């Protein structure tokens, strides 16, 4: 039925001119009917159902699909093209004006005939990435650069991360974007993945909880997110052609589990399928992944889009390949990949052809269209939101400063080297990156921010004076080298060029000795950057370069000879080797890549204005070779791998190090504080588990400084049906800021799924009968309180469908 014109007029108080777009209120002020959330009248003087926002979205979508012709359906199933390329030679679709938000990554087609707008999508995980400058416009459109994903997760603070999401979502909405392409939440399978900085952790539970927190914050603004990259996109080398061979157990317990937690706790508007194959099938063509698991088992309600050019084997952005080939649109669309991005003419032609020959049924594409149109109808664009182009950047800068400080991890602090607050002499500050702080990584995870506060700026703002001789040497060198590096990147791929480290400025020993005489303390910053399309290297990247080792050695020798201390600050996006040099310095501070306020945030921690409470979300190995995935890291052949086998199975990160007794340099969950905490009164709600159990622990600040602490709950489960890690993180909670002597009780809850392991031969998540050990502590190796409960009978938590059959036979690692 159609909505009656009379009933609409009674409700809205509007008199109208039939078949015109302008309507009058009683005061004769012209308005558009869309302001009443209705649209144009049809030829019978009635609204079509899809235009009546009082109806459910499902009712409106059904009516709208019935009105689409094949050409319009095909258009909606592909994106509008990627800006900044030659449309004719690349054959991208240019069906909508991306000039609305310059720098956006793409969007959906508008259907002008029916009043359906284009929905705009834009990067990225650490903040909105759009162009700050626009043609014929003197206004700048900067966005806030928040800390990278690894840093955000290091807070272990869901409430704080939700606030970050609210700030990001506000910028998305106020700049006219409908969906943010993020967060990224692939697992840190290996330290060398070039995009680990975008991702949260080696642990799926922590990843899922942090992702859900930021998504709920972003989407509270009425805009969407696109969780990526689904799934097993754990390396950048040949990311569009690599076939990841992964067992179903490893997929479900490690690589899918974080996505599952996120979907069930946040319902992101969209999910982005990854480039790679899984067990011989592109993820964008995998019905097992996109329909059976994601929708049927988890209950995902949104749409799935491809990554940009997903489904083209190793094409990259090669126009010759893209011009002559087309992804298998039939497989992608019928598998559950609804939207093909960024959109190519060849794809549209193929869709229309396959509709006509029956390979694509109306039922199949209507399912895709339903998901796309549901998103469109709830988007700010459809609701004619009057975006301001003026988000509160000043307020958001305070948010990023706060979260970056809380994300900072104190790795070492011998003899209370930090906090340091003496202003009696100038600071001797070494290291290129001190003077050119790295806010975030490159590629689609980059942000065009108005400024980045360097460490020397942050220290100066905190009241320190910087040694002028060192500053006069470093500043011109860093500026010159940075200009050369930016020119190289522009020449070698621009946004997707892999960043290279600038060699450290050589300082003679006499200069360093003079600084040891005149300064109370030395600060050395070690910097690393990485990004999309390339992975890191072992030499001069994971391992420190010779020039960096010489700098640490020379500064430490000179300052220690004078009885003075040395602090290293790690302005990095991913794990580096620390074991060989950490004993040479007195303190190590890890702020990661902390966003645009990074220098101020680090200064807040150095001075003690903020007590560091960050904890590692991944393991720092003693040697690169100690990581479980090293043996099968990049795949073969090494230069352009086509196949990689995840033989380590579920033993990723601390699950491997702890179970196989491999000593790390710094373990998962590790992080020091300027104060001390006592754990007491570990209490279980029951000694026998039924459907859930509550665990409470009291944390008391026993030191002299206010601080926050993270309670990490690990579970050691009996191994009756299958082998299991020694312990696994199952819950966590962070205290408020506790004053000296103050206590807080943290209560954490475990349900049956938290206790279960996936048993492949039973296609089920199963909880074994037996005794379960509860371990609560400050890291995976520093357990403060223990308890246990029992389960009398095996519990079948969840039956699953047989999926993800191996295309290459291998056996997972077992202990």
HUHU-V814400 format. One record per run of one state. SS is the DSSP state (a for helix, b for strand, c for the rest). FROM is the first residue (numbers start at 0). LEN is the number of residues. If there is no record, write none. Layout:
BEGIN
SS:FROM:LEN ; SS:FROM:LEN
END
This chain:
BEGIN
c:0:2 ; b:2:1 ; c:3:1 ; a:4:8 ; c:12:2 ; b:14:2 ; c:16:5 ; b:21:3 ; c:24:5 ; b:29:3 ; a:32:4 ; c:36:4 ; b:40:1 ; c:41:5 ; b:46:1 ; c:47:1 ; a:48:3 ; c:51:5 ; a:56:11 ; c:67:2 ; a:69:7 ; c:76:1 ; b:77:2 ; c:79:7 ; a:86:4 ; c:90:1 ; b:91:1 ; c:92:5 ; a:97:4 ; c:101:4 ; b:105:3 ; c:108:2 ; b:110:1 ; a:111:3 ; c:114:1 ; b:115:1 ; c:116:3 ; b:119:4 ; c:123:25 ; a:148:6 ; c:154:3 ; a:157:17 ; c:174:4 ; b:178:3 ; c:181:2 ; b:183:1 ; c:184:11 ; a:195:3 ; c:198:5 ; a:203:16 ; c:219:4 ; b:223:7 ; c:230:12 ; b:242:3 ; c:245:2 ; a:247:8 ; c:255:1 ; a:256:10 ; c:266:3 ; b:269:4 ; c:273:3 ; b:276:2 ; c:278:2 ; b:280:2 ; a:282:3 ; c:285:1 ; a:286:11 ; c:297:5 ; b:302:4 ; c:306:12 ; a:318:6 ; c:324:4 ; a:328:7 ; c:335:3 ; b:338:2 ; c:340:3 ; b:343:1 ; a:344:12 ; c:356:5 ; a:361:17 ; c:378:14 ; a:392:15 ; c:407:1 ; b:408:5 ; a:413:3 ; c:416:10 ; b:426:4 ; c:430:1 ; a:431:4 ; c:435:6 ; b:441:1 ; a:442:3 ; c:445:9 ; a:454:7 ; c:461:4 ; b:465:1 ; c:466:1 ; a:467:24 ; c:491:2 ; a:493:3 ; c:496:12 ; a:508:10 ; c:518:2 ; b:520:7 ; c:527:3 ; b:530:1 ; c:531:6 ; a:537:5 ; c:542:3 ; a:545:16 ; c:561:3 ; b:564:7 ; c:571:10 ; a:581:3 ; c:584:2 ; b:586:4 ; c:590:7 ; a:597:10 ; c:607:12 ; b:619:2 ; c:621:2 ; a:623:3 ; c:626:1 ; a:627:5 ; c:632:3 ; b:635:1 ; c:636:6 ; b:642:3 ; c:645:8 ; a:653:6 ; c:659:4 ; b:663:3 ; c:666:5 ; b:671:1 ; c:672:4 ; b:676:8 ; c:684:3 ; b:687:1 ; c:688:3 ; b:691:10 ; c:701:5 ; b:706:1 ; c:707:2 ; b:709:7 ; c:716:11 ; b:727:7 ; c:734:3 ; b:737:1 ; c:738:4 ; b:742:9 ; a:751:4 ; c:755:1 ; b:756:3 ; a:759:3 ; c:762:1 ; b:763:4 ; c:767:2 ; b:769:8 ; c:777:5 ; b:782:9 ; c:791:3 ; b:794:5 ; c:799:16
END
